[in-house]
Amino acid sequence: MENFILDTNLFFNIGAGLEMGKTTQEIVVKLTETIKKLKKKSKAVFYMPPKIVDEFLSFFEDKNQEFIKDFLSNINIKSPNPSGTDFSSKVFYQLVEDIRNRSYRGLNIAEEEIIQAGEMTSNKKFESKKDFQIVIGKFIKNFRDRYRNATRTGFLDSVADLDLIVLSKEVDGFLVTSDEGVLSWGRTFGIKEMPASIFRKRLEDLLL
């Protein structure tokens, strides 16, 4: 019996390589059919933490569609037990060091963007507030993009991400995700992983 912990991006990142459909609905329906077959054969169990389910549902305007209900009724919605899972203290040293480095990079980016914006606008007179907003807007956008990339890319940026890792460790399951940050930290925490691009093949093999 194999355990799989599913991340939200499997269903919405069509380019992740899952190859179970061209739309989110097709992917959900196809995966649900496969899950049902594997459950009958007692070959696999599929999990999603509640926060990931909430994230999954947030992408749908109509959350009561039958294919959504069918999918959720065939997976195990389970909260991880943080107090029941042990991790090496080395992991937390790495986590704190990563946070510190990202914070430092973020501050440097903020300083660079403020200086650049000041140099570009210090001798300018603006006809209106709107003109000022148009000019300064590009600096704000650039700052947001750079800051987000420095502080969030490749990092655990939500409790939901951590839930995936802790639950994977708890049930000794394969974490199935295309999120590079979750995968990277999952390796640090020592969990098993299943890239989205080979997940379908693994399920097909289990059905044989």
Contacts in CASP RR format, 6 or more apart in sequence:
PFRMAT RR
TARGET T0000
AUTHOR 0000-0000-0000
METHOD contacts of the structure
MODEL  1
MENFILDTNLFFNIGAGLEMGKTTQEIVVKLTETIKKLKKKSKAVFYMPP
KIVDEFLSFFEDKNQEFIKDFLSNINIKSPNPSGTDFSSKVFYQLVEDIR
NRSYRGLNIAEEEIIQAGEMTSNKKFESKKDFQIVIGKFIKNFRDRYRNA
TRTGFLDSVADLDLIVLSKEVDGFLVTSDEGVLSWGRTFGIKEMPASIFR
KRLEDLLL
1 42 0 8 1.000
1 43 0 8 1.000
1 44 0 8 1.000
1 45 0 8 1.000
2 43 0 8 1.000
2 44 0 8 1.000
2 45 0 8 1.000
2 173 0 8 1.000
2 174 0 8 1.000
2 206 0 8 1.000
3 44 0 8 1.000
3 45 0 8 1.000
3 46 0 8 1.000
3 47 0 8 1.000
3 171 0 8 1.000
3 172 0 8 1.000
3 173 0 8 1.000
3 174 0 8 1.000
4 44 0 8 1.000
4 45 0 8 1.000
4 46 0 8 1.000
4 47 0 8 1.000
4 173 0 8 1.000
4 174 0 8 1.000
4 176 0 8 1.000
4 194 0 8 1.000
4 199 0 8 1.000
5 46 0 8 1.000
5 47 0 8 1.000
5 48 0 8 1.000
5 49 0 8 1.000
5 164 0 8 1.000
5 167 0 8 1.000
5 168 0 8 1.000
5 171 0 8 1.000
5 173 0 8 1.000
5 174 0 8 1.000
5 175 0 8 1.000
5 176 0 8 1.000
6 46 0 8 1.000
6 47 0 8 1.000
6 48 0 8 1.000
6 52 0 8 1.000
6 75 0 8 1.000
6 176 0 8 1.000
6 177 0 8 1.000
7 52 0 8 1.000
7 164 0 8 1.000
7 175 0 8 1.000
7 176 0 8 1.000
7 177 0 8 1.000
7 178 0 8 1.000
7 179 0 8 1.000
7 182 0 8 1.000
8 52 0 8 1.000
8 55 0 8 1.000
8 56 0 8 1.000
8 59 0 8 1.000
9 16 0 8 1.000
9 177 0 8 1.000
9 178 0 8 1.000
9 179 0 8 1.000
9 196 0 8 1.000
10 16 0 8 1.000
10 18 0 8 1.000
10 27 0 8 1.000
10 31 0 8 1.000
10 176 0 8 1.000
10 177 0 8 1.000
10 178 0 8 1.000
10 196 0 8 1.000
10 199 0 8 1.000
11 24 0 8 1.000
11 27 0 8 1.000
11 28 0 8 1.000
11 31 0 8 1.000
11 56 0 8 1.000
11 59 0 8 1.000
12 24 0 8 1.000
12 59 0 8 1.000
13 178 0 8 1.000
13 196 0 8 1.000
14 21 0 8 1.000
14 22 0 8 1.000
14 23 0 8 1.000
14 24 0 8 1.000
14 27 0 8 1.000
16 178 0 8 1.000
16 196 0 8 1.000
16 197 0 8 1.000
17 178 0 8 1.000
17 196 0 8 1.000
17 197 0 8 1.000
18 27 0 8 1.000
18 196 0 8 1.000
18 197 0 8 1.000
18 199 0 8 1.000
18 200 0 8 1.000
19 200 0 8 1.000
20 26 0 8 1.000
20 27 0 8 1.000
20 30 0 8 1.000
20 31 0 8 1.000
20 200 0 8 1.000
21 27 0 8 1.000
21 30 0 8 1.000
24 59 0 8 1.000
25 67 0 8 1.000
28 67 0 8 1.000
28 68 0 8 1.000
28 71 0 8 1.000
29 67 0 8 1.000
29 70 0 8 1.000
29 71 0 8 1.000
31 71 0 8 1.000
32 67 0 8 1.000
32 70 0 8 1.000
32 71 0 8 1.000
32 74 0 8 1.000
34 203 0 8 1.000
34 207 0 8 1.000
35 44 0 8 1.000
35 46 0 8 1.000
35 71 0 8 1.000
35 74 0 8 1.000
35 75 0 8 1.000
36 74 0 8 1.000
37 207 0 8 1.000
38 44 0 8 1.000
38 203 0 8 1.000
38 206 0 8 1.000
38 207 0 8 1.000
39 45 0 8 1.000
39 74 0 8 1.000
41 206 0 8 1.000
41 207 0 8 1.000
43 206 0 8 1.000
43 207 0 8 1.000
44 203 0 8 1.000
44 206 0 8 1.000
45 76 0 8 1.000
45 171 0 8 1.000
46 74 0 8 1.000
46 75 0 8 1.000
46 76 0 8 1.000
47 75 0 8 1.000
47 76 0 8 1.000
47 77 0 8 1.000
47 78 0 8 1.000
47 167 0 8 1.000
47 171 0 8 1.000
48 56 0 8 1.000
48 75 0 8 1.000
48 76 0 8 1.000
48 77 0 8 1.000
48 78 0 8 1.000
49 77 0 8 1.000
49 78 0 8 1.000
49 79 0 8 1.000
49 80 0 8 1.000
49 160 0 8 1.000
49 163 0 8 1.000
49 164 0 8 1.000
49 167 0 8 1.000
50 77 0 8 1.000
50 78 0 8 1.000
50 79 0 8 1.000
50 163 0 8 1.000
51 158 0 8 1.000
51 159 0 8 1.000
51 160 0 8 1.000
51 163 0 8 1.000
52 160 0 8 1.000
52 163 0 8 1.000
52 164 0 8 1.000
53 72 0 8 1.000
53 77 0 8 1.000
54 160 0 8 1.000
55 160 0 8 1.000
57 63 0 8 1.000
57 68 0 8 1.000
60 68 0 8 1.000
78 167 0 8 1.000
78 171 0 8 1.000
79 163 0 8 1.000
79 167 0 8 1.000
80 163 0 8 1.000
80 166 0 8 1.000
80 167 0 8 1.000
80 170 0 8 1.000
81 166 0 8 1.000
81 170 0 8 1.000
82 166 0 8 1.000
84 170 0 8 1.000
85 166 0 8 1.000
85 169 0 8 1.000
85 170 0 8 1.000
87 169 0 8 1.000
87 189 0 8 1.000
91 188 0 8 1.000
91 189 0 8 1.000
94 188 0 8 1.000
95 156 0 8 1.000
95 185 0 8 1.000
98 155 0 8 1.000
102 150 0 8 1.000
102 151 0 8 1.000
102 155 0 8 1.000
103 151 0 8 1.000
105 150 0 8 1.000
105 151 0 8 1.000
106 146 0 8 1.000
106 147 0 8 1.000
106 150 0 8 1.000
106 151 0 8 1.000
109 143 0 8 1.000
109 146 0 8 1.000
109 147 0 8 1.000
109 150 0 8 1.000
110 143 0 8 1.000
110 147 0 8 1.000
113 139 0 8 1.000
113 142 0 8 1.000
113 143 0 8 1.000
113 146 0 8 1.000
116 139 0 8 1.000
117 136 0 8 1.000
117 139 0 8 1.000
120 135 0 8 1.000
120 139 0 8 1.000
121 132 0 8 1.000
121 135 0 8 1.000
121 136 0 8 1.000
124 135 0 8 1.000
126 132 0 8 1.000
126 135 0 8 1.000
153 180 0 8 1.000
153 181 0 8 1.000
154 180 0 8 1.000
154 181 0 8 1.000
154 184 0 8 1.000
154 185 0 8 1.000
155 181 0 8 1.000
155 185 0 8 1.000
156 162 0 8 1.000
156 165 0 8 1.000
156 181 0 8 1.000
156 182 0 8 1.000
156 185 0 8 1.000
161 179 0 8 1.000
161 181 0 8 1.000
161 182 0 8 1.000
161 185 0 8 1.000
164 175 0 8 1.000
164 177 0 8 1.000
164 182 0 8 1.000
165 175 0 8 1.000
165 182 0 8 1.000
165 185 0 8 1.000
165 186 0 8 1.000
165 189 0 8 1.000
165 191 0 8 1.000
168 174 0 8 1.000
168 175 0 8 1.000
168 186 0 8 1.000
168 191 0 8 1.000
168 192 0 8 1.000
169 189 0 8 1.000
169 190 0 8 1.000
169 191 0 8 1.000
172 192 0 8 1.000
173 191 0 8 1.000
173 192 0 8 1.000
174 192 0 8 1.000
174 193 0 8 1.000
174 194 0 8 1.000
174 202 0 8 1.000
175 182 0 8 1.000
175 183 0 8 1.000
175 186 0 8 1.000
175 191 0 8 1.000
175 192 0 8 1.000
175 193 0 8 1.000
175 194 0 8 1.000
176 193 0 8 1.000
176 194 0 8 1.000
176 195 0 8 1.000
176 196 0 8 1.000
176 199 0 8 1.000
177 183 0 8 1.000
177 193 0 8 1.000
177 196 0 8 1.000
178 195 0 8 1.000
178 196 0 8 1.000
183 193 0 8 1.000
183 195 0 8 1.000
186 193 0 8 1.000
187 193 0 8 1.000
194 202 0 8 1.000
END
